Amino acid sequence: MSVDLEELFVSQVDVGIATMDVPTEDGVISAHMVVQQVTATDRRTGQERQLMLIFSSRGVVTMADALREAAEKATQGRP
């Protein structure tokens, strides 16, 4: 199966918290979620894009750790 990935260069990120209704096996619950609004430019077309990314609070800690590690490697010039 082929996956077509879009390459987007992020120019702005706004982060906030929202209370959202989330469907679960036990029904719909209200949960606090971390919301990221991203402005990015498509590498191929140059078109500006607006994305909204929604994360569980637990997932943000894991993502932050992975981003920190990647940033450290990039700063040191290692892939």
C-alpha positions as CSV (number, residue, x, y, z in Angstrom):
1,M,0.0,0.0,0.0
2,S,1.4,3.4,-1.0
3,V,1.1,6.4,1.2
4,D,1.1,9.8,-0.3
5,L,2.7,12.1,2.3
6,E,2.4,15.9,2.1
7,E,5.5,17.9,3.0
8,L,4.4,21.0,4.8
9,F,6.7,23.7,6.2
10,V,5.3,25.2,9.4
11,S,5.4,28.9,9.7
12,Q,3.2,29.5,12.8
13,V,1.7,27.4,15.6
14,D,-0.9,28.4,18.1
15,V,-1.7,26.1,21.0
16,G,-4.6,26.1,23.3
17,I,-6.9,23.9,25.4
18,A,-10.5,23.0,24.4
19,T,-13.2,20.9,26.0
20,M,-14.6,18.5,23.4
21,D,-17.1,15.8,23.2
22,V,-15.3,12.5,22.5
23,P,-17.0,9.3,21.5
24,T,-15.9,6.2,23.5
25,E,-17.1,2.7,23.9
26,D,-19.2,3.8,26.9
27,G,-20.8,6.8,25.1
28,V,-19.8,10.4,24.6
29,I,-17.7,12.1,27.3
30,S,-16.4,15.6,27.6
31,A,-12.6,15.8,27.7
32,H,-10.0,18.5,27.8
33,M,-7.8,18.3,24.7
34,V,-4.7,20.1,23.5
35,V,-5.5,21.9,20.3
36,Q,-2.8,23.1,17.8
37,Q,-3.7,25.4,14.9
38,V,-0.9,25.3,12.4
39,T,-0.2,27.5,9.4
40,A,2.0,25.8,6.9
41,T,3.1,26.0,3.2
42,D,2.9,23.0,0.9
43,R,6.4,22.2,-0.4
44,R,5.3,21.2,-3.9
45,T,2.5,23.8,-4.6
46,G,3.5,26.7,-2.4
47,Q,-0.1,26.8,-1.2
48,E,-0.7,28.0,2.4
49,R,-2.6,25.5,4.5
50,Q,-4.4,25.8,7.9
51,L,-4.5,22.6,10.0
52,M,-6.0,21.9,13.3
53,L,-4.4,19.1,15.3
54,I,-6.1,17.7,18.4
55,F,-4.2,15.6,21.0
56,S,-5.0,13.9,24.2
57,S,-3.1,15.4,27.1
58,R,-1.2,12.2,27.6
59,G,-0.1,12.1,24.0
60,V,1.4,15.6,24.2
61,V,4.0,14.6,26.7
62,T,5.2,11.7,24.5
63,M,5.2,13.9,21.4
64,A,7.1,16.7,23.2
65,D,9.8,14.2,24.3
66,A,10.2,12.9,20.7
67,L,10.3,16.5,19.3
68,R,13.0,17.4,21.9
69,E,15.1,14.4,20.9
70,A,14.8,15.2,17.2
71,A,15.7,18.8,17.7
72,E,18.8,17.9,19.7
73,K,19.9,15.5,16.9
74,A,19.2,18.2,14.2
75,T,21.2,20.8,16.2
76,Q,24.1,18.3,16.4
77,G,23.9,17.6,12.7
78,R,22.9,14.0,13.0
79,P,19.9,12.3,11.3
